[in-house]
Amino acid sequence: MTCPKCDATIKAYMSKCPKCGLPLTYNDKVGTEDKLPVKTIALRALLVALGVLVTLSVITFIVMRIYYARTNERITKEYVKQVIETITLENGTQGHALTFFGKDGDCIYIEELGRSYMFSGGIARVEFEDSIWFENDPVNTDSATITFSPIYISSTGKKTRIPVFSVKVDVPEAPITITEPEKPYNTVITSQTGLSMKVVYGSQVIINGEDVSAQVDRSGNLALTLNIQPIGENNISIIVRTPNHREARRDLTFYREEMDINLEVASSVVYTSTQSIMTIKGRTEPGAWIVVESEYEKGSLVLDQSTGSFEFKARFRTYGKNLVSFKATMDGRRDSAISFYVNYLPAKAEYTRNAWTMDYAQLKMYYQQWNGRVFLCIGKIVNLYTENGTTYAIMNVGNDADVKLVALENQSNVGRFNVGSEYAVYADVAGRIFYDTNYVPYLIARYSRD
């Protein structure tokens, strides 16, 4: 080090300058190169503090991540058990159901629906119409993905946010249920037929271009009478438009044979009868004649040629289907004909009154001559099999030592025959069928014995 006055060399143990005699203090002995500025000390302290703060922040972040991860895992395990279903609501509209599981007294709040749902019996069921997620006329939309943000609220008021989940919702079709007719293709023999359906009240219903919405009642029911022309296929187009739904379309066909002479059956005529004689009524063109080709009561045909109204009494000889057939004739015109079946089955008392006890040997021999004869069949069902769309129950009307098999087509009130069970039924002879390696008598069961 040097003297601050004369620059003489000074040793560390000297108390004064050896050249000029200047007294020296400790600070004078320390060179400038050994001193630390005040700013440097402060900066170092600041850096140390920042390092500590960053370290604490990282530790806190890691701890919180672990905490939230464990919390989410617990919430998922405890609450996320929802079941998602596609349903049809009572008004016929398409919707979804969300089922949550929790404790009675708690509730689940769905932010997107703005509603809370209480838990009862351990579940909270949320139902909604799919249409609420779409605009009034969603012609350019096929589906939407809806994200739900449920919050579990305990009875004490504690709120737990459940992880969000999504549901894909298709644009629902405008609800329409056609109750009459039962199938899209129908053959009719009348000039008018019924059409019944159910839609959502407020829907627009268009049938063959005609708006019939005003005829829909407040329950959504619509009943109409359609005119069916004798031109072959009468095509009926039904369009239903319901707000927030895509347009629904249904097509029906009513086939009525082409006729040169108008001929039809009255709408009051039914196709079942408990009597062996039934009155058939209808209408043809004035001036035409009616010829009945199926069996009927002679002298019962009445025709008013001024109006074309006619009636006659059809006779049924066999149980089950009986053909009714008649035609209209007129000079210079092609005949028009109508044929249909009436199912004839008398009441049980009359049907069973003259039933025969089983004579198996004679039945096998005279099954053709005895067609339609009623027998009481008692025995065990040994097999069920289906052939050409008809199910036959094979009954042993004998015993284990003397097996006597008959085939029964069940049209009775029994419901269903079970193999191994015993039954007593009244049945009429319909022919025979080939079963196993032999022909067996074939009967149609109509009633069970009390």
C-alpha positions in Angstrom: 0.0 0.0 0.0 1.2 3.7 -0.4 0.9 6.8 1.6 -2.1 8.9 0.6 0.1 12.0 0.9 3.6 11.3 -0.6 3.0 7.9 -2.2 5.7 6.3 -0.1 5.6 2.6 0.4 4.0 1.7 3.7 4.1 -1.7 5.5 1.1 -3.1 7.2 2.6 -2.9 10.7 3.6 0.9 10.3 1.6 3.5 12.2 3.0 6.5 10.3 4.5 7.2 6.9 8.3 6.6 7.1 9.0 9.4 4.6 6.6 12.3 5.6 5.6 11.1 9.0 1.9 11.2 8.2 -0.1 9.3 10.9 -2.0 6.4 9.3 -5.5 4.9 10.2 -6.8 1.4 9.3 -8.9 2.8 6.4 -5.8 4.4 5.0 -4.0 1.0 5.1 -6.7 -0.8 3.1 -6.4 -0.4 -0.7 -9.3 0.7 -2.8 -9.1 -2.6 -4.6 -10.2 -4.4 -1.3 -13.3 -2.3 -0.8 -16.9 -3.5 -1.8 -19.3 -0.8 -3.0 -22.6 -0.4 -1.2 -24.6 -1.0 -4.4 -22.9 -4.4 -4.9 -23.8 -5.6 -1.4 -27.5 -4.5 -1.9 -27.6 -6.3 -5.3 -26.3 -9.5 -3.9 -28.9 -9.4 -1.1 -31.6 -8.8 -3.6 -30.5 -11.8 -5.7 -30.5 -14.0 -2.7 -34.0 -12.9 -1.7 -35.3 -13.6 -5.2 -33.7 -17.0 -5.2 -35.4 -17.9 -2.0 -38.8 -16.5 -3.3 -38.5 -18.5 -6.6 -37.6 -21.7 -4.7 -40.6 -21.2 -2.4 -42.9 -20.5 -5.4 -41.8 -23.7 -7.2 -42.3 -25.8 -4.1 -45.7 -24.2 -3.5 -46.7 -24.9 -7.2 -45.6 -28.5 -7.0 -47.5 -29.0 -3.7 -50.7 -27.4 -5.1 -50.5 -29.5 -8.3 -50.3 -32.6 -6.2 -53.1 -31.4 -4.0 -55.4 -30.6 -6.9 -54.6 -33.8 -8.7 -55.5 -35.8 -5.6 -58.6 -33.8 -5.1 -59.7 -34.3 -8.7 -59.0 -38.0 -8.4 -61.1 -38.2 -5.2 -63.9 -36.2 -6.8 -63.9 -38.3 -10.0 -63.9 -41.5 -7.9 -66.7 -40.3 -5.6 -69.0 -38.3 -7.9 -68.3 -39.0 -11.6 -70.6 -42.0 -12.1 -73.2 -40.4 -14.4 -75.1 -42.5 -16.9 -76.1 -41.0 -20.3 -79.2 -42.4 -22.1 -81.2 -41.6 -25.2 -84.9 -41.5 -24.4 -88.3 -40.7 -25.9 -90.3 -38.3 -23.7 -94.0 -38.6 -22.9 -94.9 -36.1 -25.7 -93.1 -38.3 -28.2 -90.1 -36.0 -28.6 -86.5 -37.3 -28.6 -84.3 -36.5 -25.6 -81.5 -37.5 -23.3 -81.4 -38.5 -19.6 -78.4 -37.9 -17.3 -78.4 -40.0 -14.1 -76.1 -38.9 -11.2 -75.5 -40.8 -8.0 -75.1 -39.2 -4.6 -76.5 -38.9 -1.1 -80.2 -38.2 -0.4 -80.6 -34.5 0.5 -77.8 -33.4 -1.7 -78.3 -32.0 -5.2 -76.7 -31.6 -8.5 -76.7 -28.2 -10.3 -76.3 -28.2 -14.1 -75.1 -24.8 -15.3 -76.2 -25.3 -18.9 -79.7 -26.0 -17.9 -79.8 -23.5 -15.0 -81.5 -26.0 -12.7 -80.8 -28.1 -9.6 -81.9 -31.7 -9.1 -82.3 -33.3 -5.7 -81.0 -36.8 -5.0 -83.7 -39.3 -4.0 -83.0 -42.9 -3.5 -79.4 -42.2 -4.2 -79.9 -40.8 -7.7 -80.7 -37.5 -9.5 -82.2 -37.9 -13.0 -81.9 -35.0 -15.4 -84.1 -35.2 -18.6 -84.2 -32.7 -21.4 -85.5 -32.5 -25.0 -82.8 -32.6 -27.6 -84.5 -29.8 -29.5 -83.6 -27.2 -26.9 -80.1 -27.0 -28.2 -81.1 -26.1 -31.8 -82.5 -23.1 -33.6 -86.1 -22.9 -34.9 -85.3 -24.3 -38.3 -82.1 -26.4 -38.1 -81.8 -27.2 -41.9 -78.0 -26.8 -42.0 -77.2 -28.6 -38.8 -76.9 -32.4 -38.2 -75.8 -32.5 -34.6 -74.2 -30.6 -31.7 -71.8 -31.5 -28.9 -73.1 -30.2 -25.6 -70.6 -29.7 -22.7 -72.1 -30.0 -19.2 -70.5 -28.4 -16.1 -72.2 -30.0 -13.1 -71.7 -28.8 -9.5 -72.4 -31.2 -6.6 -74.0 -29.3 -3.7 -74.1 -31.1 -0.3 -76.9 -30.6 2.2 -74.6 -28.3 4.2 -74.1 -26.1 1.2 -70.6 -27.2 0.2 -70.0 -27.0 -3.5 -67.9 -29.4 -5.4 -67.3 -28.9 -9.1 -67.4 -32.2 -11.0 -65.2 -32.6 -14.1 -67.1 -31.5 -17.2 -68.3 -34.0 -19.8 -69.8 -33.8 -23.3 -72.8 -35.4 -25.0 -73.3 -35.5 -28.8 -76.9 -34.6 -29.6 -78.4 -35.2 -33.1 -81.0 -32.9 -34.5 -84.3 -34.7 -33.6 -86.9 -35.5 -36.2 -90.3 -34.0 -35.9 -92.3 -36.5 -33.8 -95.0 -38.4 -35.7 -96.8 -41.6 -34.8 -99.2 -43.1 -37.3 -101.8 -45.2 -35.5 -104.0 -46.0 -38.5 -103.2 -47.7 -40.8 -100.7 -50.0 -39.1 -98.4 -50.5 -42.1 -97.3 -48.3 -45.0 -98.9 -50.4 -47.8 -102.6 -51.2 -47.6 -105.1 -52.8 -49.9 -108.6 -51.4 -49.5 -112.0 -52.1 -51.0 -113.8 -48.9 -49.9 -113.8 -45.4 -51.4 -112.9 -44.0 -48.0 -110.4 -45.0 -45.3 -109.3 -43.6 -42.0 -105.9 -41.9 -41.2 -105.0 -41.2 -37.6 -101.7 -39.9 -36.2 -100.2 -38.1 -33.3 -97.8 -35.1 -33.5 -96.7 -32.3 -31.2 -99.3 -29.7 -30.8 -98.3 -26.6 -32.8 -96.7 -28.6 -35.6 -97.4 -28.0 -39.2 -99.0 -31.0 -40.9 -99.2 -31.2 -44.7 -100.9 -34.1 -46.5 -100.5 -34.3 -50.2 -99.7 -30.6 -50.3 -102.7 -29.5 -48.1 -102.1 -27.9 -44.8 -104.3 -29.7 -42.2 -102.6 -28.3 -39.1 -105.8 -26.6 -37.9 -107.4 -30.1 -37.4 -104.8 -31.2 -34.8 -106.3 -31.1 -31.3 -104.5 -29.9 -28.2 -103.3 -33.4 -27.4 -101.6 -33.6 -30.8 -104.1 -36.0 -32.3 -105.2 -35.8 -35.9 -107.9 -38.0 -37.5 -108.9 -37.7 -41.1 -111.0 -39.6 -43.7 -109.2 -40.1 -47.0 -110.9 -40.6 -50.4 -109.4 -43.6 -52.2 -109.9 -43.8 -55.9 -110.2 -47.1 -57.9 -107.0 -46.4 -59.8 -104.6 -48.9 -58.2 -102.1 -47.2 -55.9 -103.2 -44.1 -54.1 -100.0 -42.4 -52.7 -100.3 -40.3 -49.6 -97.4 -38.0 -48.5 -97.3 -36.7 -45.0 -94.9 -33.9 -43.9 -94.6 -32.7 -40.3 -92.7 -29.6 -39.3 -92.0 -29.0 -35.6 -90.0 -26.0 -34.3 -86.3 -26.9 -33.4 -86.7 -30.3 -35.3 -85.8 -31.5 -38.7 -88.7 -32.1 -41.1 -90.3 -35.6 -40.9 -91.9 -37.3 -43.9 -94.0 -40.4 -44.1 -95.4 -42.1 -47.3 -98.4 -44.3 -47.3 -100.0 -46.3 -50.2 -103.6 -47.4 -50.4 -104.2 -49.9 -53.2 -107.7 -50.0 -54.6 -108.1 -52.1 -57.7 -108.7 -50.3 -61.0 -112.4 -50.5 -61.8 -114.4 -49.6 -65.0 -117.6 -49.8 -62.9 -117.4 -48.2 -59.5 -117.9 -50.8 -56.8 -117.2 -50.6 -53.1 -118.0 -52.1 -49.7 -119.7 -50.1 -47.0 -117.3 -48.9 -44.3 -119.6 -50.5 -41.7 -118.7 -54.0 -42.9 -116.3 -55.8 -40.5 -114.1 -58.8 -41.2 -114.9 -61.0 -38.2 -118.1 -62.7 -37.3 -119.5 -64.9 -34.5 -122.5 -65.8 -36.7 -122.6 -68.1 -39.7 -124.6 -65.5 -41.6 -123.5 -61.9 -42.1 -125.0 -59.0 -44.0 -122.7 -57.4 -46.6 -123.6 -53.9 -47.8 -122.1 -51.8 -50.5 -122.6 -49.4 -53.5 -122.1 -49.5 -57.2 -123.1 -47.2 -60.1 -126.8 -46.8 -60.8 -127.9 -49.2 -63.6 -125.3 -51.8 -62.7 -126.1 -55.4 -61.6 -124.6 -57.3 -58.7 -123.5 -60.9 -59.0 -122.6 -62.7 -55.8 -120.0 -65.4 -56.5 -119.4 -66.8 -53.0 -121.9 -68.7 -50.9 -124.9 -66.6 -49.7 -128.5 -66.8 -48.7 -130.5 -67.1 -51.9 -133.1 -64.4 -52.2 -131.2 -62.1 -49.8 -129.7 -59.9 -52.5 -131.4 -56.5 -52.6 -130.3 -53.8 -55.2 -131.6 -50.3 -55.7 -130.5 -49.5 -59.3 -131.5 -45.9 -58.9 -128.8 -45.3 -56.2 -126.6 -48.3 -56.7 -127.0 -49.4 -53.0 -127.1 -53.2 -52.4 -126.9 -55.8 -49.7 -126.9 -59.6 -49.3 -126.4 -62.2 -46.6 -123.1 -64.1 -46.9 -123.0 -67.6 -45.4 -119.9 -69.1 -43.7 -119.5 -72.9 -43.7 -116.0 -73.3 -42.2 -114.3 -71.9 -39.1 -111.7 -69.3 -39.7 -111.3 -67.6 -43.1 -114.3 -67.6 -45.5 -114.2 -65.9 -48.9 -116.8 -63.3 -49.8 -116.7 -62.5 -53.5 -119.1 -60.4 -55.8 -118.9 -58.3 -58.9 -120.8 -55.5 -60.7 -121.8 -55.9 -64.3 -123.1 -53.4 -66.9 -123.5 -53.7 -70.7 -120.6 -52.3 -72.6 -118.4 -52.0 -69.4 -115.7 -54.2 -68.0 -116.8 -56.1 -64.8 -115.6 -54.8 -61.4 -115.0 -57.4 -58.7 -114.3 -57.4 -55.0 -113.1 -60.3 -52.8 -112.2 -60.4 -49.1 -112.1 -62.8 -46.2 -114.2 -62.9 -43.1 -112.9 -64.8 -40.1 -115.8 -66.8 -38.7 -115.6 -68.2 -35.1 -118.7 -68.7 -33.1 -118.8 -68.2 -29.3 -117.2 -70.9 -27.2 -120.5 -72.4 -26.0 -121.7 -72.9 -29.6 -118.3 -74.0 -30.9 -117.8 -76.7 -28.2 -121.4 -77.8 -28.0 -121.1 -80.7 -30.5 -117.4 -81.4 -30.0 -116.3 -85.0 -30.5 -114.1 -87.0 -28.1 -110.8 -88.0 -29.7 -111.1 -91.0 -32.1 -107.5 -91.0 -33.4 -107.7 -94.0 -35.7 -110.8 -92.6 -37.6 -109.4 -89.1 -37.6 -106.2 -90.3 -39.4 -108.3 -92.0 -42.0 -111.1 -89.5 -42.5 -109.3 -86.2 -42.0 -110.6 -84.9 -45.4 -114.3 -85.8 -44.8 -114.1 -84.5 -41.2 -112.6 -81.1 -42.2 -114.0 -78.5 -39.8 -115.2 -81.1 -37.2 -114.4 -80.1 -33.6 -112.5 -82.4 -31.3 -111.5 -82.2 -27.7 -107.8 -82.7 -27.7 -106.2 -83.7 -24.3 -102.5 -84.5 -24.0 -98.9 -83.4 -23.5 -97.0 -81.1 -25.9 -93.9 -83.0 -27.0 -92.5 -80.6 -29.5 -92.8 -77.2 -31.1 -91.6 -76.4 -34.6 -92.2 -73.8 -37.4 -92.7 -74.5 -41.0 -93.5 -71.9 -43.7 -94.2 -69.3 -41.1 -96.7 -71.4 -39.1 -95.8 -72.8 -35.6 -97.1 -76.2 -34.8 -97.5 -77.8 -31.4 -97.2 -81.6 -31.5 -99.5 -83.1 -28.9 -99.6 -86.7 -27.8 -103.3 -87.5 -27.3 -102.4 -91.0 -26.3 -99.9 -92.0 -23.6 -96.2 -93.0 -23.3 -97.0 -96.6 -24.2 -99.3 -95.7 -27.1 -98.2 -92.5 -28.8 -100.8 -90.7 -30.9 -99.6 -87.4 -32.3 -101.6 -84.5 -33.7 -100.3 -81.1 -34.9 -102.1 -78.1 -33.4 -102.0 -74.5 -34.8 -102.6 -72.4 -31.7 -105.3 -69.7 -32.3 -106.8 -70.2 -28.8 -106.8 -68.2 -25.6 -104.0 -70.4 -24.2 -101.4 -67.9 -25.3 -98.5 -70.2 -25.9 -98.0 -74.0 -25.6 -95.0 -75.1 -23.6 -93.2 -78.4 -24.3 -93.8 -80.9 -21.5 -97.0 -79.3 -20.3 -100.5 -80.9 -20.6 -103.4 -79.1 -22.2 -107.1 -79.7 -23.0 -108.2 -77.7 -26.0 -111.1 -77.7 -28.5 -109.8 -77.7 -32.1 -111.3 -78.2 -35.6 -109.8 -80.4 -38.3 -107.9 -78.6 -41.0 -106.1 -81.5 -42.8 -102.8 -83.3 -42.1 -99.1 -82.4 -42.2 -95.9 -84.5 -42.5 -94.1 -84.7 -39.2 -90.9 -86.7 -38.4 -91.5 -89.7 -40.7 -95.3 -89.9 -40.8 -98.4 -87.8 -41.6 -100.3 -86.6 -38.5 -103.8 -85.0 -38.3 -103.6 -81.2 -38.3 -106.2 -79.2 -36.3 -106.6 -75.5 -35.3 -107.0 -74.9 -31.6 -109.7 -72.3 -30.9 -110.6 -72.6 -27.2 -109.2 -74.2 -24.0 -111.4 -76.4 -21.8 -112.4 -74.7 -18.5 
